[in-house]
Every structure is written in structure tokens, then in C-alpha cells.
């Protein structure tokens, strides 16, 4: 009996899983890799929070702009002097004139308009830069979600493929075990041959159970990134063959790396500009702040003697004169933070260039290992089929058969490991290029 294994076969949900989903009454969500990514971009809560931060930054800009626009306020007051009065006489010794304090009530309207403030102008620029950084952080979160969804999708397919390999190997060993038991019963083989196959069968059964748990864990991880409940049934419509066909690894290696396209570098560049604006902001504390005002008062309850006007208009200025060196120290601190930001940007530049080389090396190595392990699987499978045939003919022992089977399974495991490393290396490099 020859043991034949296709490296990849179309991915299907097991019959038991389909039966359970039908009993639950929930509709199965069929997902290709692209549809899974699109679903995550629409429903992932982490990404929704990033979108809310953008809306918050827009409100922050509107708040900053409003500071320089007219501010209108209304005030109402009521004063009761509790029967107090005022006594005075125009001639010494003459009887005093008593004037009681009447209750007063006023309705006031004030209009304030900022005319000049250096802090306002620079602060508005910083607010806009803050919004720009939030948008970049959203794009970064978006790329993180695409990467994690893709890796989870790959992991499920790899886990399912591993399970299929173990399942087929178990079926083959089980068939050989049944044949061996029959030969042992008629005295053609020793019991030790059947015992060794029984141990191998038990090991494969345990591996199969572990594979089921890994598959369920991988599905739950994908549901998490998709924003789905853990009980929602999902089915992947693409297999590893299709995934591999849709990826051009050579093209990924040929991508030119542009620092300006990297999101981390964009964030650092925005931060550099913000730190530079902070220096200007501290310098603006040396300049005066000028504002205009207008007050209108309606006196609902007037005192007996009232000379205050109803309308007042004017201009006020706050002129900084002496702060005991505080402003100078604040400017110096802002300059130090700016210089630190410049150094951090250069450091990040060096790190990204080094990372780009490393990721290129990782992808090249992963491609070579993938091709090598692919050939190794084919050779191991041929060897296993040959030894199986010789075992059935009584030429080799069960120990030779189990050893060959273990070697084949190890080759398949190494191949699956090389495959997932290849896919992860490719997506890591594209993420560095901001091409996800």
C-alpha cells in the first residue's frame, strides 16, 4: 500500500463542524483573505477607537480656532444690602443726611475679541500637526490590523493542512496496523511489530487532538481581529495554494524602500516639527497679548446715585516685562527637546535602514528554505512509500516503517514551518514599505 499525500488540497470545513454550526442556527460567514481584511477594517474595535481619535483631533482644532474668535457672555446679578444706609452732611454740625442703599440688579453683556497673541497663532499650528499625527497613527493601526488578520488567516490554513497530514498518516498507519494484527495472528509477524505500530498510532491520535485545539485557537484569534463573537461560525474560502499564487515574492524584494513612506518615520518627522513649534511657542511668551472688549449693562434695579455708563468699549494689553529668567529657561528646555527629537529621528532612520536589510535577508532566506523543505517533503514521501511497500512484503521491520513515517512527518512539519515563515517575512517587509 502506498501512502499518497497532496501537499495542498482545497480547504474545507469538517463535517462535524458544519453539523454543529447548522444546529446552532447561525449562518456561516465565508471569508477570503481580502474579505476578512475588509471585515476587520470595518468592525475591529481597536481601529474604531483610532477613528474616534481622529474625530477628537478635529474637535481639538475647532476648539483652538474658537479661542481667537469673539467670545460673548451674559451675566446677571442681584445685590441686597440688608437695610444698610449711608450718612453724610454738607456742613459740620448740621443734621446728617441718610441715604439707604437700594437693592440693585444688573444684566450685563460682554464681547471679547483676541486681537493679537503669538501663542494663539503657534498653538493653532501645533493643533493641526497633532491632527496629522493622529491620522498617521490611524494608518499605522490599520496596517497592524491587516498584518494580524493575514497572519491569523495563514495560521488557520497551516493548522488545517497540518491536521490533514496527520489524519492521512494516521489512516495509513491504522490500515497497516490492522494488516499487521492479522499477520501476527497467523504467526507470520511478531507481536512487537504490531505493538510498535500501536504506539505510533497513539502518538498520531494525540497529535491530531492537539491539532484540533490549535485550529480552534487560531479561529478564535481571527474572530477577535474581525470583531466577531467567539460563537460565530466562519469558513475560509481560500487555501494555501491560492494564497501562494497571489503573492509575488520576487516583486516584494524589488520594492524600493522610501523612508518618507514609512509610517514610523512620518510620525517622527511630524513630532520633529511639533517640537520646533514648541520652541517658537515659548518664544511667543515674550510678546504682548492684545484683546478688545465691549460691555453693555442693563440696570434692572438702580441705586439712588448711579453714574456708571451702560456701554464700554476698549482695548487691553498684557505686556510681559520681567519673569526672573523663567521664560528664558522655558525656551532653553524647548530647544533641548527639539535637539533630542532630531537625534531620535536620525536614530530611527538608521534603525529602519538596518531593519529593511534584515527583512530582505529574512525573506530571501525564507524563500530558499521553503524551496528546500518542499523538495525534502517529496523525497521523504517517496522513501516512506518505498519502505511501506517493503514492509508489506516482509523485507523490513515495523521499526523501519515507524522511523520512516516519523521522518516524513518531521519533513512535513519543517515544510509547514518554512511556509509560515515565508508568508510572515513577506508581509513584514510590505508593512515596512507601507504597502499593506
Secondary structure as GFF3:
##gff-version 3
##sequence-region A 1 436
A	DSSP	alpha_helix	15	24	.	.	.	ID=ss1
A	DSSP	beta_strand	29	31	.	.	.	ID=ss2
A	DSSP	alpha_helix	33	43	.	.	.	ID=ss3
A	DSSP	alpha_helix	45	67	.	.	.	ID=ss4
A	DSSP	beta_strand	71	79	.	.	.	ID=ss5
A	DSSP	beta_strand	85	88	.	.	.	ID=ss6
A	DSSP	beta_strand	97	100	.	.	.	ID=ss7
A	DSSP	beta_strand	104	116	.	.	.	ID=ss8
A	DSSP	alpha_helix	118	185	.	.	.	ID=ss9
A	DSSP	alpha_helix	191	226	.	.	.	ID=ss10
A	DSSP	beta_strand	234	236	.	.	.	ID=ss11
A	DSSP	alpha_helix	240	245	.	.	.	ID=ss12
A	DSSP	alpha_helix	249	254	.	.	.	ID=ss13
A	DSSP	three_ten_helix	259	261	.	.	.	ID=ss14
A	DSSP	alpha_helix	263	283	.	.	.	ID=ss15
A	DSSP	three_ten_helix	284	286	.	.	.	ID=ss16
A	DSSP	beta_strand	289	301	.	.	.	ID=ss17
A	DSSP	beta_strand	311	318	.	.	.	ID=ss18
A	DSSP	alpha_helix	326	392	.	.	.	ID=ss19
A	DSSP	alpha_helix	398	432	.	.	.	ID=ss20
###
